[in-house]
Amino acid sequence: MDMLPTDQLLALDRRHVWHPYAPMPNTGPVFAVRSAQGVHLELETGERLVDGMSSWWTCIHGYNHPRLNQAAQAQMGRMSHVMFGGLTHQPAVQLAQKLVQLTPEPLQQVFFCDSGSVAVEVAMKLAIQHWHNRGEPQKQHFLTIRHGYHGDTFAAMAVCDPVNGMHHLFRHSLVEQYFADAPQIPFGGVWQERDIASFAAILERHQGEIAAAIFEPVVQGAGGMRCYSPEYVRRARQLCDQYGVLLILDEIATGFGRTGKLFACEYADIGPDILCLGKALTGGFMSLAATLTTCHISETFAQGEAGVFMHGPTFMGNPLACAVALENLNILASYDWAAKISAIEAQLKQELAPCRELPAVKEVRVLGAIGVIELHEPVDMAVVQPQFVAKGVWLRPFGRLIYTMPPYIIEPDQLRQITGAIYSVVAGLSPPP
Ligand SMILES: *Cc1c(COP(=O)(O)O)cnc(C)c1O
């Protein structure tokens, strides 16, 4: 591949390439990255940025990790891909075994797919087909909670927050699902049963048509970066059992240590019937996601009308992705990640606390390696993004949120650079009118 000059690269990018949640042509600022190493992104223009985003929460062990590169190269020497219909291989089987070991006890089977959104689609289809198999074909709806985010495909989008997700735009193509009020009691707050009253009321009323409840345990990610009481998750588990509804937990963002537990549901000491994983699974190396189920669910499929689960992606169980994911989980097991996350948490708490005094700030929240500044007003990305780059850090705010989810390998002085940049950029924002 020949390298284009940076100005030409950016001009062609503007003309031909869609970016996530961006207009076309893209009017927002875009920076060209040449390479990435450890916690740093290196731009085509020469700047080196400390990455506070882990490439959307995936790159937990840093970029260009020699062990992940080595795992990929070794696997490439054998095969990058083979079809999964009728064939199997070491990376997929060993990764499945590892995931079953790491996740809560009743989860025993793994469905591999390519992205988090598809893992959510798979979870929802599994739930519907499970009830069909059991002679309850009317259970095809879902209960979720407001401010959630589960992906951009249609079924996943239907359980994203209806306001953030602009459901009205897709009104005639989107199935209407049930939305309980978002939990209000923060992480560490004193539990009150009324926090889950609307969730319980919907279940009581519509249990006969609800296949599953689906939500992100303890931390809601892209729908608002909200941290809430694990007691909500525990009570939701009990209510689902009480009303004969499956529980799908979406740990695509929270999984693999980010919140301080390996999986956020551990804070509630419960396990789901179906679990969605993605994002950090390959340590940000490439796309891979997984949906895990219990035997209670899988064993109904043999008797069902279809006799099989009706899903099978072309690149299912991609050996390269599975080999890298397996090595990423080996890396995670090779050091005290929990101590690292609690050190990051302590530093974020200390260094973001002064932001509370700034007039533009509504709230500061920290849990695990997640630090969030909620503002009174939406940020102007065109202004703020270049300011962060000028301060040598990479952060990507959205809406009224400026947040960091750094790689676990970040050093204290590098994290200080991120929190310092956040403080000074937020300090420069005008106060609410
Ligand atoms: C990112 C995310 C998804 C979607 O994953 P993609 O890989 O972007 O399709 C789903 N659920 C949660 C909680 C996520 O954070």
Ligand as a Chemical Component Dictionary entry (heavy atoms), coordinates in Angstrom:
data_LIG
# 
_chem_comp.id                   LIG 
_chem_comp.type                 NON-POLYMER 
_chem_comp.pdbx_formal_charge   0 
_chem_comp.three_letter_code    LIG 
# 
loop_
_chem_comp_atom.comp_id 
_chem_comp_atom.atom_id 
_chem_comp_atom.alt_atom_id 
_chem_comp_atom.type_symbol 
_chem_comp_atom.charge 
_chem_comp_atom.model_Cartn_x 
_chem_comp_atom.model_Cartn_y 
_chem_comp_atom.model_Cartn_z 
_chem_comp_atom.pdbx_ordinal 
LIG C1 C1 C 0 -20.924 -1.244 21.918 1  
LIG C2 C2 C 0 -22.096 -1.938 22.512 2  
LIG C3 C3 C 0 -22.939 -2.755 21.740 3  
LIG C4 C4 C 0 -22.781 -2.889 20.249 4  
LIG O1 O1 O 0 -21.592 -3.467 19.879 5  
LIG P1 P1 P 0 -21.033 -3.264 18.377 6  
LIG O2 O2 O 0 -19.813 -4.111 18.345 7  
LIG O3 O3 O 0 -20.770 -1.806 18.202 8  
LIG O4 O4 O 0 -22.111 -3.748 17.454 9  
LIG C5 C5 C 0 -23.971 -3.404 22.379 10 
LIG N1 N1 N 0 -24.170 -3.277 23.709 11 
LIG C6 C6 C 0 -23.376 -2.520 24.478 12 
LIG C7 C7 C 0 -23.631 -2.436 25.943 13 
LIG C8 C8 C 0 -22.328 -1.816 23.904 14 
LIG O5 O5 O 0 -21.563 -1.031 24.673 15 
# 
loop_
_chem_comp_bond.comp_id 
_chem_comp_bond.atom_id_1 
_chem_comp_bond.atom_id_2 
_chem_comp_bond.value_order 
_chem_comp_bond.pdbx_ordinal 
LIG C1 C2 SING 1  
LIG C2 C3 SING 2  
LIG C2 C8 DOUB 3  
LIG C3 C4 SING 4  
LIG C3 C5 DOUB 5  
LIG C4 O1 SING 6  
LIG O1 P1 SING 7  
LIG P1 O2 DOUB 8  
LIG P1 O3 SING 9  
LIG P1 O4 SING 10 
LIG C5 N1 SING 11 
LIG N1 C6 DOUB 12 
LIG C6 C7 SING 13 
LIG C6 C8 SING 14 
LIG C8 O5 SING 15 
# 
